[in-house]
């Protein structure tokens, strides 16, 4: 687990822990976290009410993968930012983890630091990534998430 800002941490699957009132956890991985929380194996029908997101207390489970061709939906990022803003405003810590801690989790942290905390530049994904790199030297966004955010950065609030 690596601290990228005051009360904001990024980690890998090995850092996955249950949330508490003082620690909100964003589980940014389909397998195993979203699958376990929602209770399915393989694929989930996209008509399921928790297809993209399940918020349970101080835990947010995201059905997010990072393929080379972007498959992201705006509501996933909107739900993440709403959850992170609420948790941050309550004064607790925020842990964002994915499987390897290289692409999805740090990208969500970057998004939060740019769009809410305003501690890194927000004019483009490229500018935010350049500012974020010293905070998280192992940041390695996948082609899909990089492509999606490059194209849709200004649409995300």
FITORLO-566341 format. One line per field, with one value per residue: residue number from 0; x, y, z of N, C-alpha, C in turn. Coordinates in nm, 4 decimals. Example, Ala and Ser with C-alpha at 12.3 -4.5 7.8 and 13.67 -1.06 7.14 Angstrom:
2
dolum 0_1 .
n_u 1.3190_1.2850 .
n_v -0.5690_-0.2250 .
n_w 0.7800_0.7080 .
ca_u 1.2300_1.3670 .
ca_v -0.4500_-0.1060 .
ca_w 0.7800_0.7140 .
c_u 1.3200_1.2900 .
c_v -0.3300_0.0030 .
c_w 0.7800_0.7870 .
//
This chain:
157
dolum 0_1_2_3_4_5_6_7_8_9_10_11_12_13_14_15_16_17_18_19_20_21_22_23_24_25_26_27_28_29_30_31_32_33_34_35_36_37_38_39_40_41_42_43_44_45_46_47_48_49_50_51_52_53_54_55_56_57_58_59_60_61_62_63_64_65_66_67_68_69_70_71_72_73_74_75_76_77_78_79_80_81_82_83_84_85_86_87_88_89_90_91_92_93_94_95_96_97_98_99_100_101_102_103_104_105_106_107_108_109_110_111_112_113_114_115_116_117_118_119_120_121_122_123_124_125_126_127_128_129_130_131_132_133_134_135_136_137_138_139_140_141_142_143_144_145_146_147_148_149_150_151_152_153_154_155_156 .
n_u 0.0847_0.0524_0.0915_-0.0549_-0.1480_-0.2584_-0.4358_-0.5097_-0.4659_-0.3060_-0.3243_-0.2551_-0.4045_-0.3202_-0.3400_-0.6022_-0.8556_-1.1161_-1.3443_-1.3898_-1.5411_-1.3440_-1.1935_-1.2421_-1.2885_-1.2078_-1.2656_-1.1260_-1.1550_-1.2730_-1.2451_-1.1074_-1.2897_-1.5352_-1.6875_-1.7099_-1.8399_-2.0859_-2.1715_-2.1271_-1.9945_-1.7696_-1.9266_-2.1451_-2.4814_-2.5454_-2.7735_-2.8099_-2.8669_-2.6355_-2.4336_-2.2202_-2.1420_-2.1263_-2.2154_-2.1452_-2.1841_-1.8867_-1.7435_-1.6703_-1.7408_-1.6181_-1.6933_-1.4604_-1.2327_-0.9270_-0.8969_-0.7217_-0.8805_-1.0985_-1.3638_-1.5141_-1.7676_-1.9292_-2.0773_-1.9505_-1.7164_-1.8376_-1.9777_-1.7618_-1.6270_-1.8263_-1.8542_-1.5890_-1.5615_-1.7595_-1.6603_-1.4128_-1.4945_-1.6079_-1.3913_-1.2352_-0.9897_-0.8903_-0.8664_-0.7677_-0.7721_-0.6513_-0.5946_-0.3103_-0.2139_-0.1160_-0.2486_-0.5530_-0.6343_-0.4391_-0.5033_-0.7655_-0.7164_-0.5585_-0.7544_-0.9293_-0.7578_-0.7153_-0.9754_-1.1226_-0.9633_-0.7877_-0.5067_-0.3396_-0.2896_-0.5795_-0.6475_-0.6139_-0.5897_-0.3261_-0.1755_-0.2519_-0.1568_0.1185_0.1703_0.1005_0.2774_0.5279_0.4246_0.3475_0.5486_0.5427_0.3315_0.1453_-0.0501_-0.2944_-0.3480_-0.6193_-0.7544_-0.6029_-0.6513_-0.9326_-0.9634_-0.8095_-0.9653_-1.2105_-1.1745_-1.2546_-1.5278_-1.5739_-1.6665 .
n_v -0.1169_0.2189_0.5546_0.8274_1.0768_1.2911_1.0855_0.9223_0.6215_0.3767_0.0484_-0.3054_-0.6276_-0.7756_-0.5944_-0.5766_-0.5221_-0.5322_-0.2652_0.0089_0.2367_0.4359_0.3905_0.3837_0.1612_0.1048_-0.1352_-0.2102_-0.4170_-0.6737_-0.9512_-1.0904_-0.9502_-0.7914_-0.9975_-1.1744_-1.0118_-0.9507_-1.2007_-1.3979_-1.5971_-1.6014_-1.4277_-1.1469_-1.0679_-0.7751_-0.6469_-0.6747_-0.5304_-0.4580_-0.4615_-0.2885_-0.1539_-0.1958_-0.0717_-0.1085_-0.0250_0.0992_0.0072_-0.0063_-0.1775_-0.2427_-0.3374_-0.3694_-0.3953_-0.3837_-0.3765_-0.3693_-0.2351_0.0172_-0.0390_0.1021_0.2592_0.5694_0.5977_0.4355_0.5742_0.8046_0.7006_0.6086_0.8558_0.9933_0.8252_0.8355_1.1104_1.1461_0.9773_1.0989_1.3530_1.2842_1.2557_1.0290_0.7734_0.6691_0.3866_0.2588_-0.0129_-0.2487_-0.5416_-0.5652_-0.3173_-0.1292_-0.0043_0.0358_0.1058_0.3108_0.4929_0.5656_0.6907_0.9048_1.0378_1.1175_1.2850_1.4873_1.5747_1.6176_1.6743_1.8525_1.8687_1.7947_1.8688_1.9354_1.9752_1.7922_1.4377_1.3627_1.5720_1.5419_1.2811_1.3213_1.4853_1.3091_1.0958_1.1282_1.0846_0.8240_0.6114_0.3609_0.3703_0.2577_0.2901_0.1009_0.0464_0.0671_0.2103_0.4417_0.5387_0.5757_0.7735_0.9793_1.0554_1.1195_1.2869_1.5550_1.5248_1.4031_1.4741 .
n_w 0.0000_-0.0845_-0.0021_-0.1624_-0.1263_0.1376_0.3434_0.1292_-0.0343_-0.2420_-0.3642_-0.4156_-0.4901_-0.2709_-0.0683_-0.0098_0.2094_0.4570_0.4809_0.7141_0.9524_0.9566_0.7346_0.4029_0.1343_-0.1973_-0.4216_-0.6974_-0.8954_-1.0966_-1.0569_-0.7724_-0.6198_-0.6910_-0.8009_-0.5821_-0.3893_-0.5138_-0.5799_-0.7938_-1.0649_-1.3406_-1.5981_-1.5458_-1.6083_-1.8009_-1.7280_-1.4632_-1.1398_-1.0000_-1.1813_-1.2666_-1.0301_-0.6793_-0.3802_-0.0490_0.2605_0.3781_0.1674_-0.1776_-0.4606_-0.7745_-1.1033_-1.2966_-1.5544_-1.7422_-2.0442_-2.3665_-2.5566_-2.4802_-2.2541_-2.0800_-1.8774_-1.8302_-1.5911_-1.4051_-1.3317_-1.2330_-1.0120_-0.8591_-0.8018_-0.6555_-0.4302_-0.3277_-0.2754_-0.0791_0.1253_0.1741_0.2611_0.5020_0.6582_0.6777_0.5838_0.2535_0.0631_-0.2395_-0.4411_-0.6848_-0.8860_-0.9421_-0.8721_-1.0503_-1.2692_-1.2826_-1.0069_-0.9312_-1.1343_-1.0743_-0.8303_-0.9205_-1.0719_-0.8666_-0.7172_-0.9009_-0.9827_-0.7486_-0.5092_-0.6165_-0.6308_-0.8249_-1.1718_-1.3769_-1.6400_-1.8458_-1.9137_-1.9653_-1.8468_-1.5777_-1.5313_-1.5619_-1.3406_-1.1407_-1.1523_-0.9959_-0.7421_-0.7453_-0.8465_-0.9801_-1.1508_-1.4190_-1.6508_-1.8246_-2.1767_-2.2504_-2.0400_-2.0376_-2.2991_-2.2904_-2.0866_-2.1912_-2.4084_-2.2838_-2.0668_-1.9988_-1.9727_-1.7352_-1.4128 .
ca_u 0.0000_0.1352_0.0187_-0.0358_-0.1911_-0.3092_-0.5509_-0.5411_-0.3700_-0.3259_-0.2657_-0.2806_-0.4967_-0.2674_-0.3781_-0.7479_-0.9042_-1.2525_-1.3526_-1.4367_-1.5823_-1.2287_-1.1248_-1.3261_-1.2091_-1.2568_-1.2151_-1.1323_-1.1225_-1.3859_-1.2125_-1.2174_-1.3690_-1.6722_-1.7562_-1.7407_-1.9373_-2.2159_-2.2083_-2.1342_-1.8707_-1.7727_-1.9840_-2.2711_-2.5616_-2.5376_-2.9012_-2.8082_-2.8606_-2.4998_-2.3419_-2.1008_-2.1031_-2.1982_-2.1694_-2.1902_-2.1203_-1.7664_-1.6788_-1.7233_-1.6929_-1.6320_-1.6741_-1.3721_-1.1144_-0.8545_-0.8553_-0.6605_-0.9870_-1.1761_-1.5023_-1.5599_-1.8934_-1.9144_-2.1362_-1.8539_-1.6319_-1.9244_-2.0021_-1.6373_-1.6012_-1.9260_-1.8155_-1.4625_-1.5893_-1.8335_-1.5679_-1.3138_-1.5617_-1.6334_-1.2655_-1.1648_-0.8880_-0.9433_-0.7782_-0.8137_-0.6839_-0.6879_-0.5201_-0.1648_-0.1783_-0.0396_-0.3267_-0.6870_-0.6381_-0.3727_-0.5752_-0.8778_-0.6584_-0.5231_-0.8805_-0.9768_-0.6674_-0.7336_-1.1132_-1.1779_-0.8647_-0.7233_-0.3642_-0.2682_-0.3593_-0.7051_-0.6837_-0.6139_-0.5366_-0.1801_-0.1225_-0.2731_-0.0651_0.2536_0.1777_0.0797_0.3900_0.6183_0.3547_0.3305_0.6473_0.5131_0.2085_0.1578_-0.1883_-0.3166_-0.3850_-0.7628_-0.7916_-0.5346_-0.7250_-1.0646_-0.9540_-0.7586_-1.0783_-1.3286_-1.1305_-1.3330_-1.6643_-1.5791_-1.6671 .
ca_v 0.0000_0.3382_0.6791_0.9213_1.2067_1.2811_0.9964_0.8490_0.5136_0.2891_-0.0823_-0.4218_-0.7249_-0.8161_-0.4906_-0.5795_-0.5424_-0.4850_-0.1252_0.0417_0.3773_0.5240_0.3532_0.3427_0.0811_0.0884_-0.2600_-0.1831_-0.5388_-0.7650_-1.0768_-1.1647_-0.8683_-0.7642_-1.1258_-1.2268_-0.9247_-0.9607_-1.3417_-1.4624_-1.6448_-1.5742_-1.2988_-1.1039_-1.0013_-0.6292_-0.5986_-0.6920_-0.3982_-0.4282_-0.4981_-0.2046_-0.1025_-0.2327_0.0002_-0.1756_0.0428_0.1754_-0.0637_0.0123_-0.2846_-0.2030_-0.4373_-0.2972_-0.4599_-0.2856_-0.4351_-0.2728_-0.1537_0.0618_-0.0831_0.1714_0.3329_0.6897_0.5844_0.3735_0.6813_0.8912_0.6321_0.6126_0.9904_1.0232_0.7478_0.8881_1.2444_1.1279_0.9208_1.2023_1.4580_1.2309_1.2630_0.9014_0.7401_0.6051_0.2901_0.2152_-0.1221_-0.3352_-0.6669_-0.5475_-0.1846_-0.0573_0.0691_0.0816_0.1749_0.4406_0.5848_0.6198_0.7856_1.0221_1.1044_1.1807_1.3945_1.5964_1.6237_1.6587_1.7360_1.9606_1.8768_1.7747_1.9392_1.8767_2.0155_1.6758_1.3173_1.3656_1.6630_1.4787_1.1666_1.3746_1.5313_1.1954_1.0026_1.1317_1.0331_0.6789_0.5810_0.2383_0.3902_0.2032_0.2741_0.0178_0.1161_0.0944_0.3179_0.5627_0.5834_0.6239_0.8997_1.0815_1.0998_1.1608_1.3538_1.6741_1.4854_1.3492_1.5878 .
ca_w 0.0000_-0.1035_0.0180_-0.2727_-0.0755_0.2741_0.3603_0.0062_-0.0527_-0.3575_-0.3374_-0.5007_-0.4308_-0.1399_0.0278_0.0035_0.3454_0.4781_0.5183_0.8478_0.9514_0.9359_0.6120_0.2907_0.0414_-0.3335_-0.4774_-0.8416_-0.9687_-1.1167_-0.9900_-0.7117_-0.5272_-0.7353_-0.8141_-0.4484_-0.3221_-0.5801_-0.5729_-0.9242_-1.1265_-1.4842_-1.6367_-1.4862_-1.7117_-1.7866_-1.6758_-1.3170_-1.0757_-0.9513_-1.2889_-1.2633_-0.8990_-0.5574_-0.2613_0.0722_0.3730_0.3439_0.0580_-0.3116_-0.5474_-0.9138_-1.2080_-1.3873_-1.6089_-1.8235_-2.1723_-2.4586_-2.6158_-2.3644_-2.2365_-1.9600_-1.8820_-1.7478_-1.4576_-1.3160_-1.2799_-1.1526_-0.8838_-0.7835_-0.7505_-0.5513_-0.3114_-0.2756_-0.2194_0.0463_0.2242_0.2040_0.3383_0.6359_0.7326_0.6849_0.4836_0.1346_-0.0011_-0.3711_-0.4842_-0.7974_-0.8736_-0.9379_-0.8222_-1.1522_-1.3689_-1.2447_-0.8782_-0.9342_-1.2232_-0.9972_-0.7345_-1.0015_-1.1031_-0.7436_-0.6816_-0.9976_-0.9926_-0.6189_-0.4196_-0.6931_-0.5977_-0.9506_-1.2799_-1.4213_-1.7764_-1.9349_-1.8525_-1.9785_-1.7448_-1.4471_-1.5213_-1.5406_-1.2012_-1.0515_-1.1617_-0.8807_-0.6234_-0.7608_-0.9512_-1.0553_-1.2280_-1.5533_-1.6965_-1.9418_-2.2988_-2.2515_-1.9476_-2.0871_-2.4170_-2.2494_-2.0136_-2.2830_-2.4904_-2.2079_-1.9433_-1.9675_-1.9433_-1.5996_-1.3196 .
c_u 0.0896_0.0485_0.0503_-0.0786_-0.2391_-0.4376_-0.5915_-0.4283_-0.4076_-0.2586_-0.3031_-0.3770_-0.4498_-0.2999_-0.5278_-0.7859_-1.0481_-1.2476_-1.4019_-1.4823_-1.4670_-1.1518_-1.2257_-1.2364_-1.2816_-1.1872_-1.2318_-1.0885_-1.2465_-1.3635_-1.0960_-1.3197_-1.5138_-1.7508_-1.7981_-1.8508_-2.0769_-2.2651_-2.2271_-1.9961_-1.8820_-1.8243_-2.1155_-2.3528_-2.5586_-2.6692_-2.9088_-2.7947_-2.7213_-2.3948_-2.2120_-2.0497_-2.1902_-2.1356_-2.2308_-2.1160_-2.0049_-1.6839_-1.7493_-1.6584_-1.7217_-1.6063_-1.5908_-1.2538_-1.0459_-0.8039_-0.7932_-0.7620_-1.0798_-1.3213_-1.5693_-1.6911_-1.8797_-1.9688_-2.0428_-1.7657_-1.7129_-1.9489_-1.8774_-1.6152_-1.6999_-1.8899_-1.6906_-1.4831_-1.6605_-1.7401_-1.4664_-1.3744_-1.5912_-1.5056_-1.1875_-1.0572_-0.9552_-0.8355_-0.8427_-0.7183_-0.7407_-0.6018_-0.3700_-0.1210_-0.0994_-0.1249_-0.4579_-0.6880_-0.5630_-0.4417_-0.6956_-0.8281_-0.6220_-0.6481_-0.9330_-0.8889_-0.6824_-0.8727_-1.1703_-1.0773_-0.7932_-0.5766_-0.2760_-0.3527_-0.4786_-0.7378_-0.6859_-0.5625_-0.3841_-0.1166_-0.1356_-0.1765_0.0780_0.2716_0.1701_0.2018_0.4876_0.5549_0.3457_0.4199_0.6185_0.3838_0.2306_0.0170_-0.1961_-0.3633_-0.5329_-0.8014_-0.7259_-0.6116_-0.8596_-1.0538_-0.8945_-0.8748_-1.1907_-1.2971_-1.2238_-1.4796_-1.6819_-1.5678_-1.6416 .
c_v 0.1235_0.4629_0.7761_1.0630_1.1837_1.1987_0.9217_0.7501_0.4314_0.1565_-0.1854_-0.5154_-0.7702_-0.7144_-0.4878_-0.6133_-0.4937_-0.3402_-0.1120_0.1871_0.4752_0.4942_0.3058_0.2694_0.0706_-0.0339_-0.2498_-0.3049_-0.6279_-0.8925_-1.0524_-1.0768_-0.8450_-0.8951_-1.1804_-1.1440_-0.9389_-1.1054_-1.4069_-1.5124_-1.6166_-1.4345_-1.2746_-1.0379_-0.8498_-0.5662_-0.6107_-0.5554_-0.3593_-0.4669_-0.4185_-0.1785_-0.1634_-0.1544_-0.0673_-0.1137_0.1289_0.1070_-0.0302_-0.0928_-0.2458_-0.3213_-0.3689_-0.3856_-0.3554_-0.3486_-0.3279_-0.1817_-0.1126_0.0159_-0.0093_0.2447_0.4531_0.6743_0.5163_0.4807_0.7780_0.8303_0.6335_0.7500_1.0291_0.9521_0.8066_1.0257_1.2330_1.0769_1.0248_1.3103_1.4141_1.2265_1.1339_0.8876_0.6660_0.5150_0.2472_0.1045_-0.1900_-0.4608_-0.6453_-0.4110_-0.1013_0.0341_0.1239_0.1610_0.3080_0.5405_0.6449_0.7200_0.9159_1.1038_1.1807_1.3005_1.5134_1.6583_1.6715_1.7342_1.8539_1.9799_1.8396_1.8403_1.8600_1.9107_1.8999_1.5546_1.3191_1.4536_1.6008_1.3619_1.2130_1.4220_1.4149_1.1040_1.0108_1.0774_0.8807_0.6318_0.4557_0.2492_0.3475_0.1816_0.1895_0.1010_0.1552_0.2109_0.4489_0.6218_0.6443_0.7603_1.0115_1.1406_1.1636_1.2418_1.4696_1.6432_1.4356_1.4654_1.5454 .
c_w 0.0000_-0.0862_-0.0952_-0.2367_0.0673_0.2764_0.2339_-0.0218_-0.1758_-0.3260_-0.4418_-0.4280_-0.2922_-0.0305_0.0534_0.1470_0.3521_0.5244_0.6618_0.8452_0.9259_0.8084_0.5084_0.1913_-0.0922_-0.3899_-0.6294_-0.9213_-0.9757_-1.0374_-0.8956_-0.6402_-0.5704_-0.7455_-0.6776_-0.3810_-0.3812_-0.5816_-0.7084_-0.9642_-1.2753_-1.5126_-1.5637_-1.5971_-1.6919_-1.7446_-1.5235_-1.2506_-1.0241_-1.0549_-1.2830_-1.1232_-0.7896_-0.4431_-0.1401_0.1893_0.3257_0.2343_-0.0730_-0.4006_-0.6921_-1.0062_-1.3161_-1.4246_-1.6967_-1.9524_-2.2634_-2.5289_-2.5018_-2.3674_-2.1212_-1.9850_-1.7883_-1.6063_-1.3576_-1.2514_-1.1936_-1.0150_-0.7972_-0.7218_-0.6416_-0.4208_-0.2472_-0.2121_-0.0858_0.1569_0.2691_0.2939_0.4810_0.7201_0.7434_0.5788_0.3688_0.0758_-0.1319_-0.4151_-0.6075_-0.7836_-0.8564_-0.8857_-0.9217_-1.2393_-1.3129_-1.1150_-0.8817_-1.0274_-1.1523_-0.8940_-0.8046_-1.0328_-0.9813_-0.7051_-0.7755_-0.9882_-0.8594_-0.5327_-0.4849_-0.6562_-0.7169_-1.0600_-1.3336_-1.5669_-1.8756_-1.8579_-1.8552_-1.8711_-1.6059_-1.4275_-1.4970_-1.3961_-1.1021_-1.0444_-1.0439_-0.7517_-0.6246_-0.8747_-1.0332_-1.1363_-1.3722_-1.6103_-1.8228_-2.0598_-2.2991_-2.1629_-1.9890_-2.2053_-2.3777_-2.1820_-2.0988_-2.3641_-2.4094_-2.0820_-1.9054_-1.9365_-1.8007_-1.5018_-1.1770 .
//
